Amino acid sequence: MKYIKSILFFIFLGISLIGYTQNLQSQLEKYNPYLEELNQGIAILVQQNGKATVANIGKYNFNEHTVFNIGSATKKMTAILILQEVENGTLKLSDSIGTYLQDIKNVDASLTIKSLLSHRSGLGEIVGGNFEKEFYNKNDSFYNSDFLNKIPENNPKKNGKFSYCNTNYILLGHILEKVNDKSFFDLLQERIFTPCDMTTSYPYVSKKLKNLATPIHKQQDVSSYLDYRFFAKYAYAAGSVASTLNDITKFYNHLFQHKTLLSKESLELFTSFDDADYGLGIMKFNNGYIGHGGNNIGYSFREYYNPENQNLILVFSNARFIPFNKMLKEELFNFINGETTNITFNNNITSDFKAVIGKYLFDSHGMKINMEILEKNNHLYFSAQGAEVILISKEVGKLYNGGFGVELEVNHEKPNELIFRQNGLETTIKRIKS
């Protein structure tokens, strides 16, 4: 596979895309051997001062027109459609959902539309726990059933508090259909895609889509399992949309610069954050950036937009998780800020960490999980709970995995233990078999 791929140039909405003096593509080439091993690719767009560049790393020849599922980033579009209804006077954020929906088991009809938008309903999760199983489900009866009757019991302790839940946005999709007497997908096309000239965006993923990225799950091509019903009926208004780097850039330019989709007042409401980093369908990040990520079987997406200076970072991969997401994010923000990145990888990882290869037990926080570090194809892998991810090293004595945010550190005082860190958790894992 040829690693070096050309920077792509294109023009839309008066935004010229050119390569920066510092070449982003060459800066990211170091990830290629690992992405090749994972059978994955990553496409990236960075926009700054009206100029942007696209980089492509890994096994696949992605570009600005490659189509991928944006997953939960669909939610910001669902939220915009709701705010358009508020502008039109057809509903209020304070309206109870029972005004628009018939009685639904385990759903309190007095919940407000705003509580759904801001994930403060306390509703049980209808999508998420079994979505990998359902992706492979070929049973027609599953898709013909009434999903709303499958909503589990709510958690009263979560009512009024932020708790991310896909059920909220699935219900919002049904409310939109009720007040418009149109399908959610027609509304997406008519009120978002068409006004923003998003000509390569689609309401849901289908095998028939032109330039669709090959979906990879657990290093295997799962294209044959793609079923439009999984996206259209299961993910629905919480995660169905397919788009491109080109079109998402158009979306943000239209939303904030041209005010095509929302009025200034509605836009301020859309990006208002109370006591959480989640507003009405959009997330708040550091340094003034906002956006909404998404993960699904075969696709993952991250976006960071700064309304003050129109800086934009878009990243998508053809797998459920973006490999090396934390490091990539650091590199891309350094790049857009003109700062130097000094991330380099240890190319002697298998020999330098040979002593830690083996099986381990995670025994903490009431959980016991068997883990393993193994060598394969001159790479190190971390295996746990049926998942296997590649490891890299950029610091002496430390290993990082490509997708789950796990960090392993050699414990020199106790050679049969490793320090395990993930998402703020720190504990030790003990060797059980060499």
C-alpha positions as CSV (number, residue, x, y, z in Angstrom):
1,M,0.0,0.0,0.0
2,K,1.3,3.4,-0.9
3,Y,1.5,5.5,2.2
4,I,1.9,8.9,0.7
5,K,-1.3,10.3,-0.6
6,S,-1.7,13.7,-2.1
7,I,-3.4,16.6,-0.4
8,L,-6.7,17.3,-2.1
9,F,-7.8,20.7,-3.2
10,F,-11.4,21.9,-3.8
11,I,-13.6,25.0,-3.5
12,F,-17.0,25.4,-2.0
13,L,-18.9,28.3,-0.6
14,G,-16.0,30.5,-1.5
15,I,-13.7,28.5,0.8
16,S,-10.4,27.6,-0.9
17,L,-8.9,24.4,0.3
18,I,-5.1,24.4,0.0
19,G,-2.2,22.7,1.7
20,Y,-0.6,24.6,4.5
21,T,3.1,25.4,4.5
22,Q,3.5,22.7,7.1
23,N,2.3,19.5,5.5
24,L,-0.4,17.8,7.6
25,Q,-0.3,14.7,5.4
26,S,3.4,14.0,6.0
27,Q,3.0,14.8,9.7
28,L,0.5,12.0,10.1
29,E,2.2,9.3,8.0
30,K,3.6,7.7,11.1
31,Y,0.2,6.2,11.8
32,N,0.1,4.3,8.5
33,P,1.8,1.1,9.6
34,Y,-0.6,0.7,12.5
35,L,-3.7,1.6,10.5
36,E,-2.7,-0.9,7.8
37,E,-2.4,-3.6,10.5
38,L,-5.9,-2.7,11.8
39,N,-7.3,-2.7,8.2
40,Q,-8.6,0.9,8.8
41,G,-8.4,4.3,7.3
42,I,-8.9,7.9,8.6
43,A,-9.9,11.0,6.6
44,I,-9.3,14.4,8.1
45,L,-10.2,18.0,7.1
46,V,-8.8,21.0,8.9
47,Q,-10.1,24.5,8.0
48,Q,-8.5,27.7,9.2
49,N,-8.9,31.3,8.1
50,G,-11.1,30.2,5.2
51,K,-8.5,27.7,3.9
52,A,-8.5,24.0,4.5
53,T,-6.7,20.8,3.7
54,V,-7.7,17.2,3.6
55,A,-5.4,14.4,4.7
56,N,-5.9,10.6,4.3
57,I,-4.0,8.0,6.3
58,G,-4.2,4.2,6.5
59,K,-5.3,1.5,4.2
60,Y,-8.1,3.2,2.2
61,N,-8.0,6.0,-0.4
62,F,-10.6,8.2,1.3
63,N,-11.2,11.8,0.1
64,E,-13.6,14.7,0.8
65,H,-16.4,13.0,-1.1
66,T,-16.1,9.6,0.7
67,V,-19.5,8.9,2.3
68,F,-19.6,7.6,5.9
69,N,-22.2,7.4,8.7
70,I,-21.9,10.3,11.2
71,G,-23.7,8.3,13.9
72,S,-24.8,10.4,16.8
73,A,-23.7,13.6,15.1
74,T,-27.1,13.2,13.5
75,K,-28.6,14.5,16.7
76,K,-27.5,18.1,16.0
77,M,-29.5,18.0,12.8
78,T,-32.5,16.6,14.6
79,A,-32.2,19.4,17.2
80,I,-32.0,22.0,14.4
81,L,-35.3,20.7,12.9
82,I,-36.9,21.0,16.3
83,L,-35.7,24.6,16.7
84,Q,-37.0,25.4,13.3
85,E,-40.4,24.3,14.5
86,V,-40.1,26.6,17.5
87,E,-39.3,29.5,15.1
88,N,-42.4,28.5,13.0
89,G,-44.6,28.5,16.1
90,T,-45.6,24.9,15.7
91,L,-44.3,23.8,19.0
92,K,-42.5,25.1,22.2
93,L,-39.6,23.6,24.0
94,S,-41.7,23.7,27.1
95,D,-44.4,21.5,25.5
96,S,-45.0,18.1,27.0
97,I,-44.2,15.3,24.6
98,G,-47.7,13.8,25.4
99,T,-49.1,16.7,23.3
100,Y,-47.7,15.1,20.2
101,L,-47.2,11.4,21.0
102,Q,-49.7,8.7,22.0
103,D,-49.0,6.9,25.3
104,I,-45.8,4.9,25.2
105,K,-44.9,2.3,27.8
106,N,-42.2,3.6,30.3
107,V,-42.4,7.1,28.9
108,D,-43.7,9.9,31.1
109,A,-46.0,12.0,28.8
110,S,-45.3,15.1,30.9
111,L,-41.6,15.2,29.9
112,T,-40.8,18.4,27.9
113,I,-39.3,18.6,24.5
114,K,-36.4,20.5,26.0
115,S,-35.7,17.6,28.4
116,L,-35.3,15.3,25.4
117,L,-33.0,17.7,23.5
118,S,-30.7,18.2,26.6
119,H,-30.7,14.5,27.7
120,R,-32.4,15.2,31.0
121,S,-35.4,13.0,30.7
122,G,-34.2,10.0,32.7
123,L,-35.5,7.7,30.0
124,G,-34.3,4.1,29.5
125,E,-31.9,3.4,26.6
126,I,-33.6,1.8,23.6
127,V,-30.5,1.8,21.4
128,G,-27.0,1.1,22.6
129,G,-26.6,-2.0,24.7
130,N,-27.5,-4.5,21.9
131,F,-26.6,-2.4,18.8
132,E,-23.8,-4.7,17.7
133,K,-26.1,-7.7,17.9
134,E,-28.8,-5.8,16.0
135,F,-26.4,-4.8,13.3
136,Y,-26.1,-8.4,12.3
137,N,-29.8,-9.1,12.7
138,K,-31.4,-10.2,9.5
139,N,-34.8,-11.0,11.0
140,D,-37.5,-9.0,9.3
141,S,-39.8,-9.3,12.3
142,F,-37.2,-7.3,14.3
143,Y,-37.5,-4.3,12.0
144,N,-41.3,-4.6,11.6
145,S,-41.8,-4.5,15.4
146,D,-42.7,-1.3,17.3
147,F,-39.4,-0.1,18.8
148,L,-41.1,2.4,21.0
149,N,-42.7,-0.4,23.0
150,K,-39.3,-1.7,23.8
151,I,-38.2,1.3,25.8
152,P,-37.0,0.0,29.2
153,E,-38.0,1.5,32.5
154,N,-36.6,4.9,33.3
155,N,-34.3,5.8,36.2
156,P,-36.1,8.4,38.4
157,K,-32.7,9.5,39.8
158,K,-31.7,10.6,36.4
159,N,-34.7,12.7,35.7
160,G,-33.7,16.4,35.4
161,K,-30.0,15.5,35.3
162,F,-27.9,15.1,32.2
163,S,-27.7,11.4,31.1
164,Y,-26.9,10.8,27.5
165,C,-29.6,8.6,25.9
166,N,-30.5,7.8,22.3
167,T,-34.1,7.3,23.2
168,N,-34.6,11.1,23.6
169,Y,-33.7,11.8,19.9
170,I,-35.7,8.8,18.6
171,L,-38.8,10.3,20.2
172,L,-37.9,13.8,18.8
173,G,-37.9,12.2,15.4
174,H,-41.4,10.9,15.9
175,I,-42.6,14.3,17.2
176,L,-41.2,16.0,14.0
177,E,-43.1,13.5,11.8
178,K,-46.3,14.1,13.8
179,V,-46.3,17.9,13.5
180,N,-45.2,17.9,9.8
181,D,-47.1,14.8,8.5
182,K,-43.8,14.0,6.7
183,S,-41.1,11.5,7.3
184,F,-38.0,12.5,9.3
185,F,-35.9,11.7,6.3
186,D,-37.8,14.0,4.0
187,L,-37.4,16.8,6.6
188,L,-33.6,16.3,6.6
189,Q,-33.5,16.5,2.9
190,E,-35.8,19.5,2.5
191,R,-34.7,21.6,5.5
192,I,-31.0,20.8,5.9
193,F,-29.4,19.0,3.0
194,T,-30.9,21.0,0.2
195,P,-30.6,24.5,1.7
196,C,-26.9,23.8,2.6
197,D,-26.2,22.3,-0.9
198,M,-25.2,19.1,0.8
199,T,-25.3,17.0,-2.4
200,T,-23.5,14.0,-1.0
201,S,-25.5,13.6,2.2
202,Y,-28.2,11.1,2.8
203,P,-30.8,10.5,5.5
204,Y,-29.5,7.0,6.2
205,V,-26.7,4.5,5.2
206,S,-27.5,2.1,2.3
207,K,-25.3,-0.3,0.4
208,K,-26.3,1.6,-2.8
209,L,-24.7,4.9,-1.8
210,K,-22.0,6.0,-4.2
211,N,-18.5,6.4,-2.6
212,L,-19.5,4.7,0.6
213,A,-16.5,3.9,2.9
214,T,-16.0,0.2,3.4
215,P,-17.1,-0.5,7.0
216,I,-14.7,-2.4,9.2
217,H,-15.5,-4.1,12.5
218,K,-12.9,-6.1,14.4
219,Q,-10.6,-5.8,11.4
220,Q,-13.2,-7.5,9.1
221,D,-15.1,-6.0,6.1
222,V,-18.8,-6.0,7.2
223,S,-20.2,-4.5,4.0
224,S,-22.3,-7.6,3.3
225,Y,-24.1,-7.0,6.6
226,L,-25.1,-3.4,5.8
227,D,-28.9,-3.1,6.1
228,Y,-30.5,0.3,5.5
229,R,-33.1,-0.7,8.1
230,F,-30.5,-0.7,10.9
231,F,-29.8,3.0,10.2
232,A,-33.3,4.1,9.1
233,K,-35.4,2.3,11.7
234,Y,-33.0,1.4,14.6
235,A,-30.6,4.4,14.7
236,Y,-33.2,6.7,13.1
237,A,-33.1,10.3,14.4
238,A,-30.4,9.5,16.9
239,G,-27.8,8.3,14.3
240,S,-28.9,7.5,10.8
241,V,-27.3,10.2,8.6
242,A,-24.5,9.6,6.0
243,S,-22.4,12.5,4.8
244,T,-18.9,13.6,3.7
245,L,-16.1,15.9,4.9
246,N,-17.1,18.3,2.1
247,D,-20.8,18.4,3.1
248,I,-20.2,18.7,6.8
249,T,-18.0,21.7,6.1
250,K,-20.8,23.2,4.1
251,F,-23.2,22.5,6.9
252,Y,-21.2,24.4,9.5
253,N,-20.5,27.3,7.1
254,H,-24.2,27.6,6.3
255,L,-25.3,27.2,10.0
256,F,-23.0,29.8,11.5
257,Q,-21.8,32.1,8.7
258,H,-24.8,32.3,6.4
259,K,-27.5,31.6,9.1
260,T,-29.2,29.4,6.5
261,L,-30.8,27.0,9.0
262,L,-31.5,29.0,12.2
263,S,-32.0,32.6,13.2
264,K,-29.4,34.3,15.3
265,E,-31.7,33.9,18.4
266,S,-32.2,30.2,17.7
267,L,-28.5,29.7,17.1
268,E,-27.8,31.2,20.5
269,L,-30.3,28.8,22.1
270,F,-28.8,25.9,20.2
271,T,-25.4,26.6,21.6
272,S,-26.5,27.5,25.1
273,F,-25.0,25.3,27.9
274,D,-26.4,25.3,31.4
275,D,-24.5,23.1,33.9
276,A,-23.3,20.5,31.5
277,D,-21.2,20.4,28.4
278,Y,-24.2,19.4,26.3
279,G,-26.6,22.0,25.0
280,L,-29.5,21.3,22.7
281,G,-28.0,18.7,20.4
282,I,-24.4,20.0,20.5
283,M,-21.4,19.5,22.8
284,K,-19.0,22.0,24.2
285,F,-15.3,21.4,24.1
286,N,-12.3,23.4,25.2
287,N,-11.2,26.7,23.7
288,G,-14.5,27.7,22.3
289,Y,-15.0,24.6,20.1
290,I,-18.4,22.8,19.7
291,G,-19.5,19.7,17.8
292,H,-21.0,16.2,18.2
293,G,-19.2,12.9,17.7
294,G,-20.7,9.6,16.5
295,N,-19.8,5.9,16.7
296,N,-21.5,3.0,14.9
297,I,-20.5,-0.4,13.6
298,G,-18.1,0.3,10.8
299,Y,-18.0,4.1,11.3
300,S,-16.8,6.8,13.7
301,F,-16.8,10.6,13.4
302,R,-15.5,13.6,15.4
303,E,-16.0,17.3,14.7
304,Y,-14.7,20.4,16.3
305,Y,-16.0,23.8,15.2
306,N,-15.2,27.3,16.6
307,P,-17.9,29.8,15.8
308,E,-15.7,32.7,16.6
309,N,-13.0,32.1,14.0
310,Q,-14.7,29.4,11.8
311,N,-11.8,27.0,12.5
312,L,-13.0,23.4,11.9
313,I,-11.5,19.9,12.4
314,L,-13.3,16.9,11.0
315,V,-12.2,13.3,11.5
316,F,-13.8,10.1,10.3
317,S,-12.7,6.4,10.3
318,N,-14.3,3.3,8.8
319,A,-14.4,1.5,12.2
320,R,-16.4,1.9,15.4
321,F,-13.7,3.8,17.1
322,I,-11.2,6.3,15.8
323,P,-7.8,4.8,16.3
324,F,-5.3,6.9,18.3
325,N,-8.1,9.4,18.8
326,K,-6.5,11.2,21.8
327,M,-3.1,11.6,20.1
328,L,-4.7,12.6,16.7
329,K,-6.8,15.2,18.4
330,E,-3.7,16.7,20.1
331,E,-1.8,16.8,16.8
332,L,-4.7,18.4,14.9
333,F,-5.2,21.1,17.4
334,N,-1.5,21.8,17.6
335,F,-1.5,22.0,13.8
336,I,-4.4,24.4,13.6
337,N,-2.9,26.6,16.3
338,G,0.5,26.6,14.6
339,E,2.2,24.7,17.4
340,T,4.9,22.0,17.1
341,T,3.9,18.4,17.7
342,N,6.7,16.1,18.9
343,I,4.8,12.8,19.0
344,T,7.0,10.0,17.7
345,F,6.5,6.2,18.0
346,N,8.9,3.6,19.3
347,N,9.7,1.3,16.3
348,N,11.3,-1.3,18.6
349,I,8.2,-1.9,20.6
350,T,8.2,-5.7,20.4
351,S,11.8,-6.0,21.7
352,D,11.6,-3.2,24.2
353,F,8.4,-4.6,25.8
354,K,9.0,-8.3,25.3
355,A,9.0,-8.8,29.1
356,V,5.4,-7.7,29.5
357,I,3.9,-10.1,26.9
358,G,1.5,-12.4,28.7
359,K,-1.9,-12.8,30.4
360,Y,-3.1,-10.5,33.2
361,L,-6.1,-10.2,35.5
362,F,-8.0,-6.9,36.1
363,D,-9.5,-7.3,39.5
364,S,-10.9,-3.9,40.6
365,H,-14.1,-1.9,41.1
366,G,-16.1,-5.2,41.5
367,M,-15.0,-6.5,38.1
368,K,-12.7,-9.4,37.1
369,I,-11.5,-9.2,33.5
370,N,-8.9,-11.4,31.8
371,M,-6.5,-9.4,29.7
372,E,-3.6,-10.2,27.5
373,I,-0.6,-8.5,25.8
374,L,0.5,-10.5,22.7
375,E,2.8,-10.2,19.8
376,K,1.5,-10.5,16.2
377,N,3.0,-9.5,12.9
378,N,5.8,-7.6,14.7
379,H,3.2,-5.5,16.6
380,L,1.9,-5.7,20.2
381,Y,-1.8,-6.1,20.9
382,F,-4.0,-5.6,23.9
383,S,-6.8,-8.1,24.2
384,A,-9.8,-7.9,26.6
385,Q,-13.5,-9.0,26.5
386,G,-13.3,-10.2,22.9
387,A,-11.7,-7.0,21.6
388,E,-8.2,-6.8,20.3
389,V,-6.4,-3.5,19.7
390,I,-3.0,-2.6,18.6
391,L,-0.5,-1.0,21.0
392,I,2.0,1.8,20.4
393,S,4.6,3.5,22.6
394,K,5.6,7.1,22.5
395,E,7.1,7.3,26.0
396,V,9.6,5.0,27.8
397,G,7.9,2.3,29.7
398,K,4.4,3.2,28.5
399,L,2.0,1.5,26.1
400,Y,-1.1,3.0,24.6
401,N,-3.9,1.3,22.7
402,G,-5.3,2.6,19.4
403,G,-9.0,3.0,20.3
404,F,-10.1,2.5,23.9
405,G,-7.9,5.1,25.7
406,V,-6.1,2.4,27.7
407,E,-2.6,3.3,29.0
408,L,-0.3,0.6,30.4
409,E,2.9,1.4,32.4
410,V,5.7,-0.9,33.4
411,N,5.9,-1.2,37.2
412,H,9.6,-1.6,37.8
413,E,9.2,-2.4,41.5
414,K,6.7,-5.2,40.7
415,P,7.6,-6.8,37.3
416,N,4.5,-9.1,37.4
417,E,2.2,-6.1,37.4
418,L,1.3,-3.3,35.1
419,I,-0.2,0.1,36.0
420,F,-3.6,0.3,34.1
421,R,-5.2,3.6,33.3
422,Q,-8.4,4.4,31.4
423,N,-10.7,7.4,31.5
424,G,-9.5,8.6,34.9
425,L,-9.3,5.1,36.4
426,E,-5.9,3.9,37.7
427,T,-5.3,0.5,39.1
428,T,-2.9,-2.5,38.6
429,I,-3.3,-5.6,36.6
430,K,-1.4,-8.8,37.7
431,R,0.2,-11.4,35.5
432,I,-1.5,-14.8,35.7
433,K,0.4,-16.7,33.0
434,S,3.5,-15.8,31.0
